[in-house]
């Protein structure tokens, strides 16, 4: 099935990868004791291209926020990099963090209510925010 490539958004990372027939996928399993097959070499080359397309699309601020493993250009792993970016910047994470911040700042203890229950909820919200993205606090 052929696609009209002029319809693919080239300003997105996904669009750039599609134009080059690349995908974000796990690295091939290659035993250190054997010589990689031609297919495995192609998969490694494609993974390296994918990694550098993703990395080059990031701002300095985003790149600086990545773990050392995600930005290790000597051992490029596009699947790891992509997963880390999704964990830190996905819309669902942002929506969840907003919900947690609302819980944190809008929760009130009503008169006669047990404050221990409310404190447990607030501690849970704080822990989730702190563990999800330490830079958001």
Secondary structure, 3 states (H helix, E strand, C coil): CCCCHHHCCCCCHHHHHHHCCCCCCCCCCCCCCCCCCHHHHHHHHHHHHHHHHHHHCCCHHHHHHCCCCCCCHHHCCHHHHHHHHHHHHCHHHHHHHHHHHHHHHHCCCCCCCCHHHHHHHHHHHHHHHHHHCHHHC
